[in-house]
Amino acid sequence: MIAVHLENGVVTTRTLPVPPRPEGFALLRLLAGGICHTDLELQRGYYGFAGTPGHEFVAEVVEAGTRALLGKRVVGEINLACTHCEWCRKGLGRHCPNRTVLGIVGHPGAFAEFFTLPERNLHVLPDEVPTSRAVFLEPLAAACEILDQVAIPPGATLAVLGDGKLGLLIALVLNAHGYRVHQFGHHAAKLAITARVGVVTEMATEMARGALPIAAYDWVVDATGSPEGLRSAAAMTRPRGTVILKSTVHGAVVMDTAPIIVNELTLVGSRCGRFAAALPLLGHPLVRVEELIAARFPLSEAPQAFARAAQRGVLKVLLE
């Protein structure tokens, strides 16, 4: 089978044997996978990664212990928890200290013709949901995680900083839940995607130079993917407000903590979310994820796909 290999910043394809299916796992055939910011950070050296990346996917079940899964289109939770530690017993398997993570930590990813994932991680897709929408479920779940972590009153106004792939999805999700969303970014064409469904958008081309509103919001989401994002988000937040950190950045982030302490800000780290919370959004008319698709490549052209995804301003690139 063809599998993508990422090591020392270089993306290649390799011919590998089809992986064996452990007990309790399903063997999956990739239908579509999405290259996300985390995959690009892995290429830059995040986690010292070497292997097959990919954690946003739609696949067909080829083999499984549960016969009802055979032939089904599925998506899958990316954390492989041990199921028996203290965190797992609390229902926090996403924080299991023994976990592996699909395409990120210790488990080969979805950018291969065939890969495996525990059956308990899988969600069967409704027939009416197109694969091109369903491939966005993992980042949509990450956006929904904000609402699981932070109690934001209905109809409240909040800011989303950043107009990359995740920033746009966060704005779409929060807007679909009835919040008044103000989104700041660098690219008019990207901001137009969320503006079309009612998000208030503003260009912030001088983001690091004071062009953003100061102390204007009780809740600010940093989805810039840049080291400067936290500093900008903190400056935008009112005293005793909350900054939700969604950026994955390779390397150290230098931050003056004095404004955070003086203004008594709450910082909330936020990553993966529950797929069950995101599944209904696949049919929501205000969540127009297809508009984020910039290009599609066959799996055999993964190096070209990664190069395209890494270009400035490019949104979602799919491997099929």
C-alpha positions in Angstrom: 0.0 0.0 0.0 1.0 3.7 -0.4 1.7 5.5 2.8 2.9 9.1 3.4 6.2 9.4 5.4 7.3 12.5 7.1 10.8 12.9 8.6 13.3 15.7 9.0 11.0 18.1 7.3 10.7 16.0 4.1 7.5 14.5 2.9 7.7 11.3 0.8 5.5 8.3 -0.1 6.5 4.7 0.6 5.2 1.3 -0.2 4.4 -0.6 3.0 2.6 -3.8 3.9 -1.1 -3.5 4.9 -1.0 -3.2 8.8 -2.2 -6.1 10.8 -5.5 -5.5 12.7 -5.2 -6.0 16.5 -8.0 -7.3 18.6 -10.6 -4.6 19.1 -9.4 -2.5 16.2 -10.8 -1.9 12.7 -8.8 -1.9 9.4 -9.8 1.2 7.5 -9.4 2.3 3.9 -8.8 6.0 3.5 -11.4 7.9 1.5 -10.2 11.4 2.2 -7.8 13.1 4.6 -7.3 16.7 5.5 -3.9 18.3 6.0 -4.1 20.6 9.0 -1.8 23.1 10.7 -0.6 20.4 13.2 0.6 18.3 10.3 2.6 21.2 9.0 4.0 21.8 12.5 5.0 18.1 12.6 6.9 18.7 9.3 8.7 21.7 11.0 9.8 19.5 13.9 6.9 19.5 16.4 7.2 16.4 18.7 10.3 15.3 16.8 7.8 13.4 14.6 8.9 10.7 12.1 6.4 8.4 10.4 2.9 8.5 8.8 1.0 11.7 9.7 -2.7 12.4 9.3 -5.6 12.5 11.8 -8.4 14.2 9.9 -10.1 11.5 7.8 -13.1 9.7 6.4 -12.5 6.0 5.8 -14.3 2.8 4.9 -14.2 -0.1 7.3 -12.6 -3.1 5.6 -12.2 -5.5 8.6 -13.6 -5.3 12.1 -14.7 -7.6 14.9 -18.1 -5.9 14.9 -19.7 -7.1 11.7 -22.2 -4.1 11.6 -19.2 -1.8 10.9 -18.1 -3.6 7.7 -18.4 -1.4 4.7 -19.5 1.7 6.7 -18.1 5.1 6.2 -16.6 6.3 9.4 -14.7 9.1 11.1 -12.6 8.5 14.3 -11.5 10.0 17.5 -7.8 10.4 17.4 -6.7 9.6 20.9 -6.1 5.9 21.7 -6.5 5.8 25.5 -5.5 2.8 27.7 -9.1 2.7 29.1 -8.0 1.6 32.6 -5.9 4.5 34.2 -7.3 7.1 36.6 -7.9 9.6 33.8 -9.7 7.0 31.6 -11.9 6.0 34.6 -12.9 9.7 34.9 -14.0 9.8 31.2 -10.9 11.8 30.3 -9.3 9.4 27.9 -8.1 12.4 25.8 -5.7 13.1 28.6 -4.7 9.5 29.3 -1.0 9.6 30.2 -0.5 6.3 28.3 -2.4 7.3 25.2 -1.1 7.3 21.7 -2.5 9.8 19.1 -3.3 8.9 15.5 -0.7 10.4 13.2 0.9 12.4 16.0 2.2 10.3 18.9 3.0 6.6 18.6 0.4 5.4 16.2 0.7 5.6 12.4 -1.7 8.1 10.9 -4.4 8.2 8.3 -2.4 9.3 5.3 -2.1 5.8 4.0 -4.2 3.6 1.9 -5.0 1.4 5.0 -4.6 2.1 8.7 -6.0 0.9 12.0 -8.0 2.5 14.9 -9.9 1.1 17.8 -13.5 0.3 17.0 -14.6 2.3 20.1 -13.1 5.4 18.5 -15.2 5.2 15.3 -18.4 7.0 14.4 -20.5 5.8 11.5 -21.5 8.7 9.2 -25.1 9.2 7.9 -25.4 8.3 4.2 -26.6 11.9 3.4 -23.4 13.5 4.7 -20.8 14.0 1.8 -17.3 12.8 2.4 -16.0 16.3 1.6 -18.0 17.7 4.6 -17.3 14.8 6.9 -13.5 15.1 6.6 -13.9 18.3 8.7 -15.4 16.6 11.7 -12.1 16.4 13.8 -11.4 20.1 13.6 -15.1 20.9 14.1 -15.0 18.8 17.3 -11.9 20.8 18.3 -13.9 24.0 17.8 -16.8 22.6 19.8 -14.4 21.8 22.7 -14.4 25.5 23.6 -18.1 25.3 24.6 -17.4 22.2 26.7 -14.6 24.0 28.6 -15.9 27.6 29.0 -19.3 28.7 30.2 -20.2 31.5 27.8 -23.7 33.0 28.2 -26.0 32.5 25.2 -25.8 35.3 22.7 -22.6 36.7 24.2 -20.1 38.6 22.0 -16.6 37.2 21.7 -13.5 37.5 19.4 -11.7 35.0 17.3 -8.2 36.0 16.4 -6.9 34.3 13.2 -8.4 33.4 9.9 -6.6 30.1 9.1 -8.5 26.8 8.8 -9.2 26.3 12.5 -9.9 30.0 13.1 -12.6 30.0 10.4 -14.1 26.7 11.7 -14.2 28.1 15.3 -16.0 31.3 14.0 -18.5 29.2 12.0 -19.2 26.9 15.0 -19.6 29.7 17.5 -21.8 31.6 15.1 -24.0 28.6 14.5 -24.5 28.3 18.3 -25.9 31.8 18.4 -22.9 33.8 19.7 -22.0 37.2 18.3 -18.6 36.5 16.8 -16.0 39.2 15.8 -13.2 37.7 13.8 -9.9 39.3 13.0 -7.5 38.2 10.3 -5.1 39.0 7.5 -7.0 37.8 4.4 -10.1 39.4 3.1 -11.1 36.3 1.0 -10.9 34.0 4.0 -12.8 36.4 6.2 -15.5 36.6 3.5 -16.3 32.9 4.2 -17.5 33.6 7.8 -18.9 37.1 6.9 -21.3 35.4 4.5 -23.0 33.7 7.5 -23.2 36.7 9.8 -19.8 36.9 11.5 -18.5 40.4 12.0 -15.0 40.4 10.4 -12.2 42.9 10.5 -8.8 43.0 8.7 -5.9 43.2 11.2 -2.9 43.4 9.0 -0.8 45.1 11.7 -1.8 42.5 14.3 1.4 42.8 16.2 1.5 46.6 16.1 -1.5 47.7 18.1 -4.2 47.7 15.4 -6.4 45.4 17.4 -9.0 46.6 20.0 -7.6 46.7 23.6 -9.6 45.2 26.5 -12.7 44.9 24.4 -13.9 41.3 25.0 -14.6 39.0 27.9 -13.7 36.0 25.7 -11.0 35.8 23.1 -10.0 32.8 21.1 -6.4 32.7 19.8 -6.3 30.7 16.6 -3.5 32.6 14.9 -1.0 29.7 14.9 1.7 32.2 15.6 3.9 33.0 18.7 2.5 36.5 18.8 -1.1 35.3 19.1 -1.2 34.9 22.8 0.1 38.4 23.4 -2.4 39.9 21.1 -5.3 37.9 22.5 -4.4 38.9 26.1 -4.3 42.5 25.1 -7.8 42.3 23.6 -9.3 40.7 26.8 -11.0 42.7 29.5 -9.9 42.3 33.2 -11.0 38.9 34.5 -11.7 37.8 31.0 -10.8 34.4 29.4 -8.3 33.7 26.6 -8.9 30.3 24.9 -5.6 29.0 23.3 -6.1 27.0 20.1 -2.8 27.6 18.4 -0.2 24.8 18.0 3.2 26.4 17.6 6.5 24.6 17.3 9.0 26.1 19.7 8.9 28.3 22.7 6.5 31.3 23.0 7.9 34.4 24.8 5.2 36.1 26.8 5.2 39.0 29.3 3.0 37.5 32.0 2.5 40.8 33.8 -0.6 41.9 31.9 -2.1 38.4 32.5 -1.5 38.7 36.2 -2.5 42.3 36.6 -5.7 41.9 34.7 -6.4 38.5 36.3 -7.0 36.7 33.0 -7.9 33.1 32.7 -6.0 31.1 30.1 -7.6 27.9 28.8 -5.7 25.5 26.7 -8.0 23.7 24.3 -7.3 20.9 21.8 -9.4 17.9 20.8 -13.1 17.7 21.2 -16.0 15.2 21.4 -17.1 14.0 17.9 -20.7 13.6 19.3 -20.9 17.3 19.8 -19.7 18.1 16.3 -21.7 15.5 14.3 -24.9 17.6 14.1 -23.0 20.5 12.6 -22.3 18.5 9.5 -25.9 19.2 8.4 -26.0 22.8 9.7 -26.6 25.4 7.0 -24.4 28.0 8.6 -21.4 25.7 8.8 -20.2 25.9 5.2 -17.0 23.8 5.4 -16.8 23.1 1.7 -15.8 26.7 1.1 -12.5 26.0 3.0 -11.4 23.3 0.5 -8.5 24.8 -1.6 -7.2 21.7 -3.4 -7.4 18.0 -3.7 -4.6 15.6 -4.4 -4.3 11.8 -4.8 -2.4 10.1 -1.9 0.5 9.4 -4.3 1.0 13.2 -4.7 1.4 13.9 -1.0 4.6 15.8 -1.3 2.9 18.2 -3.7 -0.1 18.4 -1.4 2.0 19.3 1.6 3.8 21.9 -0.4 0.5 23.4 -1.5 -0.9 23.4 2.1 2.2 25.2 3.4 1.8 28.1 1.0 0.7 31.3 2.6 -3.0 31.8 2.7 -4.0 28.3 1.5 -6.9 26.7 3.4 -7.8 23.0 3.5 -5.9 20.6 1.2 -7.4 17.1 0.9 -5.6 13.8 0.2 -7.9 11.3 -1.5 
